[in-house]
Amino acid sequence: MLIELQRDDTRINLHAAPGDRETPHAARAIARESHWRETACSPLAALDHISISRWDDLRETSRHQATTPPDRYFVGIALKTTRVTLARESRIIFDGTMPSGTLYVSAPSKQMSARFQAPCAFLHLLISSDQFPTGWSHDAAEGLDDLVLLRDPLTAGLAKALAEQGDAAGHQFAHCIGQILAMHLARPEAPRPKVNALPKWRLRRVEQHIATHFERGISLSELAGVAGLSRMHFAAQFRAATGYRPREYLLNHRIAHAKSLLTTTPRPLAEIALAVGFSTQAHFSTVFKRISGQTPARWRAGARNERSDVEALPRRRPSWDGDHFADKAA
């Protein structure tokens, strides 16, 4: 889940106090991490409802992996622009340039890996689940997992407030910052900016690719490659241009082709399901009814009685979530 909020890309400097070397590690409100997320996930940090640490890495490339504690949300805030790939197992959460002020979240007990391709600096926060609103809905909590806010003004402002305090920041001050951040993340819906539509020439290439290969599995990465964009930018621009998520569009294309076969051939439903890319007749029937409002058999009977032409693909339709397209291996 990725949201971009436009803002000037400025580095957030978190300065150390003059007596930094004399400040006991445990006494700092903002601890230093010797390894990625190591301090944030330490037993000492677990004693606080909200703990904050800082991670700096001057290397051009580095790889890391960590798991969020079972009762905490992990929040990372970029203090300067970097390039990073965030992933959970084989699923890419973010891949590209991450501007200063960007925030990303990992839910409790979730493992995340990071591959940095530029020097980086981050504030890392562990926020106890009980810092979020009482009675918070399950859907709202799930929506935080893998959330990415690009150039979020409030997040950048909170990071700046900590930057101005540096190592002089007290635990109470840091705790208040964490509480504000938790309330910010717990909003019912974060603001969504206008996304530019996919240019027509890129859209034509993608539509042609789907029309040629719809009967097999097509990944989001494959379509993004055809369009010449990252997965993140392609998905947002494709939806702005068509009103569909890429997965939705593929399924609608399959169902449109299935309707053509239903009205022009006597082929059985199981055979049609396989021909248009579904692994089973049951899955085909479920998707067909969701899109058309009728089962394939009922739709075929009605089409034969009323007309032989095929319905056009609707221009706009409510969407449902999904990252990878249904395919024959599903």
N, C-alpha and C positions, 0 to 999 in steps of 0.2 A: 504494500500500500504506500504510494508515494505521492506527496503533494508539494507543489512548488509555489513559494510566496516570493514575489520579486522584491529585491533589495540590492543596494550597492554592495559589491563584494569587497569588504574591507577586512583586514586581518585584525583579530582580537588579541591584544597583547596582555598576557598575564605575567606581571612583573613580580620578582621575588623581593622581599623586604631586605634592607641592608644586612640584617643579622640572620640571613637565611641559613647559613652554615651552623649557626649556634642554636637554631630552633629545633628542639627535639622532634623526631619524626612523628611520634604519637600525639604531640601537642598541636600539630598543624591541623587546621580545619580542612585544608586541601593538601592531601598527602601526595607524594611522588611515587609513581609506579616504576619498579625496576624491570618489570615485564608487563606486557599488555594485559590490563585488567587484573593484575595479580593483587595489588593493594586493595582495589575495590571489592574483591571477592575474599579478602582475608577474614579470619575469625574476629579480629578487632573491629573491622567495619561492620560486621554482623550485629554488634552491640548497639549501633545507632539505627534509628528509624530511617535516617537519610545520611548517606556518607558520600563524600566527594573526593575525587583524586584526579591527578593529571598525568597524562601520558604524552611524552615527547619522543620522537624518533627521527634522527637526522639522516638515516639511511635512505637511499633511493628506492630500494625494494626490501620488503619484509613480509613474512607470513605469520599469522597468529591464530589461536583458537581458544575459546573459553566458553564456559557454561554459566548461565545466570542462576543464582541461588533460588531455591524453590519458593521462597516467600518474598521475592524482590522483583522489581522491574529494573532493567539496566537501561540507562540513557547516556548516549554519547553526544557531545557537542563539539563540532569542529572549531578550533581556534584560528585556523588558517586553511586556505584552500589546499586540497590534496587530491590525489587520484587513488581510488580504492574500489575493490570488489568485495562486497559483503555477501556471504552465502550461508545457507543452512543445508548441509549435506550436498546434494547436487543441484539445489534450487538457488538461483541467483536472486538476491534481494535488491542489490544496488550494484551498478557497474558503470563507473565513469568519474567525471570530475565532481568532487564534493566541495562546494563553496564554504567559505568561512560563515559560521552561524547556522550551519545545517545541523539538524537533530535527527538521531535515529534511536529506535527503541527495540529492546528484546524482552520478551515476556519471561515470567518465571520458569525455571528448569529447561530453558531452551539453549541449545548449543549454537554458537555462531563462529564462523571463520572469517578472517579478514586478510586480504592481500593488498598491501600498500605499494604503489608504484611512484611514490614521491615522498619527501619528508613530510611529517605530520605533527600536529599538536592537538590534543583533545582534552576536554573535561569529561570525566566519567562519573556518573552518579548511580548509586544504588538506592532506590526508593522503595520502602516497605509497602506492601500491598494495602496495609491499613491506612496509608496516607491518602488513598483515593476515596471518593465519596462513598458513604455507607449506602448499601442497597444498589450499588452500581450494577447495571445489567450485564449479563454474561456476554451479550453481543458487543457491548461497548468495550469490555475488557479484552475480548478477542481482537477487536479492531486495533488495539495498541501494538499487537505483535507484528514486528517487522515494519512498523510505521517509519516513514522517512519524510521529514519536513525540510525542504531546501530553502535556505536563506529565510528562515522564519524570524520576523522582526522581534517578537517577544523573547525568543530564545537567545538571539544575539544581544538583546538588552540585558538579560539576566547574566549572560557570560561577561558582558562588559562591566556590570556591577561587581562581579567577583574579581575581574581583572584590576579594577581600581583599588581593591583591597589587598590583592596579592596574598602573601602568607600572613598578613596582619588580620585577615578575615577571621572572625570568631566563629565558634561552632554554632552559636545561636543565629548569627547572620547567615551562615551557609545553610542551616536548617530551614530558615524562612525562604531562601531562594529555592530550595528543593520543594517546599510546599507550594509555592507559586507555580513552579513547573508542573507539579502533579495536577493542580487545578486546570492549568492550561491544556494539558494532555487529555483531561477527562471531559472536555467540552463535547456535547453531543455530535458535533460535526465541525471539523476544522475547515476554515475557508479554502475554497478551491478557485484558483485563477483560471482565466480564459486560456485555452490551449489553441495554438494555431492548427488549422486543419492540414492534413497530409496533402502536399501538392498533387495536382491531378496526374502528372506524369508518373509520380511514384505510386499513386493509387491504381492507375491502369496496370502497372507492372505486377502489383500484388494481386489484383483481381484476376489477371490472366494466369498467374501462377496457381491460384486456388482453383480456377476453372479447369486447369490442366491436370492437377494432382489431387483433387478433393477426395478421391476414393481411397487414399492412403493417409496415414498420420502426418500432419504438418505441424511442426513446433512453432512457437512464437519466435524463437531465435531464427528459424529458417525464413519466416516472413520478414522479420526485421532486416535480415541480410539481403533479401530481394529488394527491399526499399532503400537499403543503404543507410540505415539508422540503427541506433542502439535499441534494445528491447523496450526500455523505458519510454523513450521519445516516440518510437513507432506506435506502441499501443495507445498512447494518449492522442496522437495526431490522427490515427486511423479512426478512433471512435469519434473525434471531432468532425471528421469528414463524412462518415457514414451513419453515425448514430449507433453503431454496433461495436462491441468488443470483438477483437479478431476471432476468438473462439466461436462467438455467436454467429458471426458472418459465415464461417465455415459450415456450421451446423445448418444454418438457413439455406446455404447453397446446396448442401446435400439433400435437404428435404425438398427443395424446389426440383432437383433432378429426380428424386424419388417420385414426386407427383407426376412428372412426365412419363416415367415408366409405368406408373399405376394406370394411367389413362390410355396409354398407347400399346401396352403389351399385356398378355395374360400371365406373365411370370408370377410365381408365388411370392408371398411377402418375405419369406426367409431369404430367397435369392436376391430380391431387390435390396434388402438390408445389407447384404454383403457387397452388392454391386456399388452402393453409394458410400461404403466405408465404415459400416457398423459391424461389430463383432458378433452381435446376436440380434435376433428378431425382437426380443423383449426390449433391448436398449433402443433399437430403432423406433419401436412403437411408442415408448415413453417420450422420446424427443419429438417425434412427429405430433403426438397429441399436445405436448406443451406448446409447440409453435403454431399448429393448425387448429387446435381445439377439438379435434376428432381423432379417432384411431385410423390407421391406414386403411383398414377394411371398410369402415364406414365412409371415409372420404372417397374411396374408389367407387363405392356404390352410388354415392351422391353425384360424383362427377360424371359417371356414365349416364345417369338420368337427366342431368341438367346441361352439361356441356363437355366438350372434349379438349378444350384448351386448358393450359396450365395457369394457375394463379401466378401473378408477378410477385417477386420478393418484396415484402412491405418495406417502405422507406425507413420507418422508425419503429422500434419495438423495445419494450422493457427488457433489461439485461439481467443476466445472472452471472455470478463469479465463476472463475475457473482459469487456471494458468496454462494448462496444456490441453491441446485439442483432443477430442475423442478420436480414437483410431481403431484399427482392427486388432491391435494388441491390448485394447482396454479390457 
